[in-house]
């Protein structure tokens, strides 16, 4: 009867647990093998603890000094401080408007032309490109982020 030889782990070399003499392992050989395994398990446990601490620290820190805002639920209405109204044109030459500000500074939130007067903005006064403004708006959230500006916030 022969004992199977353990396979090498990708984490490192495992001790050789095969008995050096025949089919039987002595008590001293068994103690040595168990001690070696215990030391390796202690090292793996320390590595895992260190990784968990690093992941926890990374998850709770932010380059802005605070936790990012939790995503809003579909159908929820949030308030957004708008600093820019961006005007551009679609493929058919029709004007497109986006409100940029807060956490949506990069891509902006769609503003339909009929909402601009509700926000106190004359569409004819907007030039193509960024137009600085300072207004608070209500934004309807969708499944994948903000859907559209729906009105002026007080």
N, C-alpha and C positions, 0 to 999 in steps of 0.2 A: 504494500500500500504506500503510495507516495503522496506528499502534501503539495498542493498547487503553489507555484511561485507567484507572489503578488506582482501586479503590473506597475510600471512606472507612471506616476501621476504627472500631469502637465504642470502642477504647482512646484514640483521639485522631486528629487529622488526619495524613494521610500526605502526603509531599511530592508535588508535581505532577511526574510523570515524563514527561508528554507533551512532545514537542519543540515549542519555540515557532515553529520555522520549517520548514514542510513535513514531509516524510517522514523526513528524516535528522536524527540527533542528533549534535552535535559531541562531541569528546573532553572538552572543558571542561564541557559540560552533563552528560555522563555521570559525570564525576568529582564534580561538585556533587551530583547525585542520589544517587550511591553514598555520599558522605560524609554526606548527610542521613539516608539509611537506616541507616547504621552507627551514627550518634548515637542514633537512635530505638531500635534494637535494644539498644544499651548501656543505655539507660534502662529498657527492658522487663526486661532481665536483672537490673538492680539492684532493680527492684520485686519481681520473683519471689523473689530472694534474701532480701529483707526479709520477704516473706510467709512464706517457709519458716522463717526464724528465729523469727518470731512464733508460728507454729503449733507448732514444736518446743518453744518455751518454754511454751506453753499446755498441751501434752500432757504435759510432764514436771513441771509444777507442780500443786499442789492447794491448796485453801483450808485444808486440815488439815496442810499441811507435808510430806506424803509421798504417794507413789504409791498410788492405790486398789488394793485387793486384786483379783487376777485372778479372774474368775468360775470357780467350781468346775465340774467335768465332771458330766454326768448319771450318777447312780449313786454318785458319790463321797460320802463321809461327812465332814462338817466338824464342828469343835467350836465351840460358841457360848456365850459368857458371857451368861446371861439375868439381866436386872435387874427385869423385870415379867412377870407372868402376867396376861393380860387375859381376863376372862370376860364373855361376852355370850350372847345367845340367837339362834337361827336363826328362820326364819319359822314353824316348827312348835312353837316354845317349848322346844326342846332346847338345853342349854348348849353353847357353843362356846368353845374355849380357844386362845389364841395366846401364844407366848413372844416377848418383845421384848428385844432387846439387840444390842450390837455393830453390825454393818452392816445388821441387820434391825430397827432400832429403830423405823422409821416404820410398816411394815406388819405386821411380826411373822412368825412361822412357826407353822403349825398344830400343835396338840398334841391328840391324840385322848384321850378320857376314860380309856381303859384304860392309857395311858402315865403318867398323873399319879401313881399309887401307886409306879410304878417310879422316878419322880423324887423320891419322898419327900414328895409333896404330897397332902393329903386333899382331894378335890374338894368335900366338904361345907364345908370351912373357907374356901373362896374366895367372895368377895362379887362381885357384878356390878361391872365396871369394872377398873381396874388394881389388882393385888395385888403389892406389892414382894417380890422374892425375890433370892437370890444363889446361883445354881447354874450348873454347866456341863453342857451337854447335847450329844448327838450329833444332827446334822441330816442327813437324807438329801436330797441335791440332785437336782433334776429338770432337764428340758430348759430350762425357763424360770425357774429359781431354786430356792429351797428348797421341798421338798415337805412334809416333816413332821419333827417331833422323834421320834427312835426310841429314845432311852435316855439314861441319866445318864453323863456323862464323868467320869473320875477325875482 
